[in-house]
Amino acid sequence: MSPATSGERVIAMIPARLGSERLRYKNLRLLAGKPVIAYAIEAAKGAGVFDRVVVNSDGAALKEIADRYGVEFLLRDPKLADSQAKSDDVVADFMARVPGDLLAWVNPIAPLQTSAEVRAVVEHFIANGLDSLITVESRQVHCVFEGRPVNFSLDGLFAKTQDLVPVQPFVYSVMMWRYATFLAHYRAHGHALLAGKVGYFPVHRHSTIILKYEEDLRLAEAVLRARASAPPPPEYDPVVARIEGKGGR
């Protein structure tokens, strides 16, 4: 079932703290000529699944960005913007102020996530009747936890990576909740990020690039440059020509 036929109001919240401990004014840093937050706004708008797209920030200056890109702005209480604020409280406050049925947290620090992927996440949430969802990265790699194998055995032949059950660390590029389930669980327990029927959605590896450090920003810029240009032909060491019998002995 698509958002258009579900009859539910689907809201996109783009959370944007003005401050940042590791990257100063992270959401306002220019990335390939646009502020970082612009990528999440464009992805949400381009997804074509939201009734409203709202930037939620403690910084009134972010309203100028919201206006520039044609979305709504909600000024958040500064108490919900410091490093100790819980995401549960931010979501509950937003739900109390912006009516809806389903809420998607579209993370601005995952600037490489596409509109198509955001749409796919929302459609997956609705089609599977979920109450909560977090995006994940599927990785076929040998993993241990507290010294014990997670997805492989110490006995027998060493498993090929392609035969492993993928592990799925959280990405947080998009998170989703059903208003009614979230708010009921929040009122009863004080938290609700993983309430009700929980689902997970594997995203493209580019969506897993989360901007926390300066090198993450540079990596995102490199990917954007690569997307914008045709890949160059591959180059090889001269030994390859000899292997293929195209030159020399």
Secondary structure, 3 states (H helix, E strand, C coil): CCHHHHCCCEEEEEECCCCCCCCCCHHHCEECCEEHHHHHHHHHHHHCCCCEEEEEECCCCHHHHHHHCCCEEEECCHHHCCCCCCHHHHHHHHHHHCCCCEEEEECCCCCCCCHHHHHHHHHHHHHCCCCEEEEECCECCCCEECCEECCCCCCCCCCCHHHCCCECCEEEEEEEEEHHHHHHHHHHHCCCCCCCCEEEEECCHHHHCCCCCHHHHHHHHHHHHHHHCCCCCCCCCCHHHHHCCCCCC
